[in-house]
Amino acid sequence: MFKLKTFIPPAAVLSLGLAWAPAHAQTWTSDIIDFTLVEGDLGALGDPEVVRDDTGVSLNFNPGPLTFDALSVGAGQADNGNGIGQVDTEIAGFTIRATVKPVIPDQTITDVSWSQNGVYQVTGDGSWVSAFSSLRIVDPETHQSIGDTQAETFSAFGADDGTNGGPWDLTASNSVAADAVEIELTIKDILAAYAPADGFAWIEKDFGSLRIDVSPGGAVAPIPVPASVWLLGSALSGLIMIGRRHLGTASA
């Protein structure tokens, strides 16, 4: 897997502490999970849409076009081993707390994932683009890690004979082994682009999704049917029987 050789290598991001400004009080809720932004800034990701399905909840982010990108034009100078060229990096990170609501007995969090995708273009030998994500899950009380920190990287390279480009996507995921009803997860992303003097490199994020899966928990109790409904059903059955008897008598 390609390792970035910029002034902020992706591998170094795992060792960086959260140095962002305190988060504003942002919360999102569903019928089974509440989400709270603990630290960091969602920035250009914007406010997520809460999507609920049979196995869990997703926070889906839809950044506007070109709002979360790294473009290797006029951003600075860096030596990437191929000589001096232009380099851009976009770094984002945040911590979110996910809490299971006690609506279903024994329901717990089982899996967490952070997925993202977008588009890119690279032209010229020595040009490249890369996207990096890491996902760390901890117990909110002890701050001990739940599982290993997961990291994924996408990268693409330019060539002399044309432009390389298209969609990209990656997913960092982790299973929660303990019977967790509340977790804190930290996501760190890097988008980076590098181009020598005669090259061009550009990468953009268009979509991100934080996914929380839960165990089925206890069985959902059926909605009680009021006694009056049963009485109404009995009365209707009686009327139907009387109507059939009258029809039978009339035909005779």
N, C-alpha and C positions, 0 to 999 in steps of 0.2 A: 504494500500500500504506500502511495506517494507521501512523503513527509515534506511539509512546507519549509522552505529555507528563507523565510522573511524575517523581519526584525521581531516578530512575535510568532514563533512556531506554534502550530496547534498543540503539539505535545506539551508545551509549557502551560497551556491554559488549564490543564487539570490541577496544577499546583498553585494557581492563582487564587487568592481569597476573594470573597465578594467585597468589592470596593465601591459599589454603586451607592448612590444616594438612597436614603430610606424611602420605602415604597409608600405611595399614597394608599389610602384605605380603599382598596378595590376588592369586591367580592362578586362571585357568580354562583348561582345555585340551581340545583335540579331536585327532583323528588327523592333522590338517593344519596347525592354527594354535594357538599358545599366546598367551594374553592375560595381561598383568600390569598392575595398577593402579599407575601411577607417581606421581600426585599428585592431591589432592582427596579427596572423600568421596562415596561413592554414596548415603549417607544413606537417605532414605525410599524410594529406588528398590529397595533390598534386593539380595540376591545374585541374579545372573542365571542363567537356564537356558541351557545350551549346546545349540544346535540345528544339526546338520550336514546338508547336502544335497549334491546333485551338483555345485554350482558354488561353494560357500563355506560359511561358518559365521556364525551369528547368536548374539549374547548378548541374550536376551529378558528384560526386566524387567517384573514385574507388581506394582506398588505396591498395597498394601492400600487399601480404600476410604477416601477423604478424607485420605490421609496425605501427599499432595503437592499442595496446593491453595492458592489465594489467595482469600480471602473478605473482601469489603469491609464488614466490620462491626467497629467498634471498633479499627481498626488504626492510626489516625493522621489527621492533617489535611493536605490538599494542595490547592492551587489549580490546577485543570485547565483554566482558561479559562472555565469555566462556574460559577465560584464555589467556595466551600469545600465539600469533601466527604470521604468516607472512601476510603482507598486502601490496598491491600495488594500486596506483591510477594513472590515466592518465587524466589530465585536459586540455581542449582545449577551445579556445574561439576566436571569431572574429566578427567584425562589417562590414556589406556590405551596400552600398547605391544602391538602385534600382530606376532608372529614366525612366519614360515612354517617348518614342519618339513621337513627334506630327505628326505621319504619318496618324493616323485616328482620326478625330475630337472627342472630349469628351471622349476619352478612359482613364480609371482610373484603379488603382490597387484595387482589391476586396478581395483577400485572399492570405495568405502567410503560408507556412508550411516547416518544417525541418524534414525529415525522415531519419532513419538510420537502418541498420541491420548488423548482423554478426552471430557468433557461440560462444558457451561456453561449458565448462565442469566443473563439481564440484564433488568431491569425499570426503566422510567422514562427519560424523555428526558435525555440527557447521560451515562447509564451506559454502560460498556463493559468488555469483557474482552479480553485479548490473550495469546497464547503466542508465544514467540520461541526459536529455536534457531540456534546457529552451530556449524560444523564446520571445524576447521583440522587439516591433516596436515603433519607435518614429518619430515625425516630424523633418526633418533635420534642420529647422530654429529655432523652439521653443524648441526642444528636449523634448517636452511633449509626454507622452505615447499615442499611438493609440491603444486602447483596453487593456485588462489585459495581464500581463506576463503569458505565458503558460508554464507548466512544466509537463514532463512525466517521469516515472521510470519503468524499467524492473528489476526484480530480480528473482534469482533461488537459491535453497538450496541443499546441499549435504545430503547424508544419509549413514548409516553404511552398508547397504546391496548392495552397488554398486555405479555406476557412473551415475549421471544425466547430460544430455547434449543435444545439438541440436541447432537449429537456434533461434535467438531473433530479435525483431524489435520493434520500437516505433516511434511515430510521434507527434510533438508539432505543433499546427496550430493556426492561428488567422485570424479573418475577419477584414478588414479595412472598417469601417463604413463611414468615410469621403471620399470626392471626391479627393483622393490622387493621384498625378502624380509623387511624389517622396517621398521615405521613407528611413529610416535607420533601419536595423534590426540587433540585436545582438544575437548570438547563443553561448551558453555555454554547454559544454558536460563534463561528468565524466564517465569514465569506472573504476570500482573498483573490486577487488577480495580479499577475505580473507580466510585463511585456518589455522586451528590449527596445532599442530606439526605433527599429523598423517593424515592430509587432503591435498587436492589439489584443486585449483580453478584457472580457466583461462577463460578470455573473450576477444573477438577480434571483431573489427569493420571492415566490408568488403565493405560497401557502404553507401554513404550519398547523400541526394538530397535536395537542396533548391528550392522550387517551388513558383513561382509568377503567380497568376491568374489575368487576366484583364477583364474588362467589354467589351462588343462588341463595344461600342462607336458608332460613326456614320457609316452609310453604306459606304462600299468601292466603290468608283466611278468606273464605268466600263471603260475599256481601250478604248479610242476613236479609231474608225476605220477610216483610212485616206480616203479622198474622192476618191482617185485613185482606192482603192479597190472596192468601189461601182461601179465606171465606168467599171472596169475590169469585175465585176460580171454581169453587164448589157450587155457588149459585148459578154461574154460567153453564156448568155441566148439567145441572138440574133443568134449566130452561131448555137446553138443547134436547134432552131426553123427552120432555113434555111436548116440545114442538114436533118431534118425530112420531110420537104416539098419535097426536092430532092428525098428522098427515096420513098415517096408516088408517085411521078411522074414516077419514074423508074419502079415501080411495076405495074403501070397502063399500 
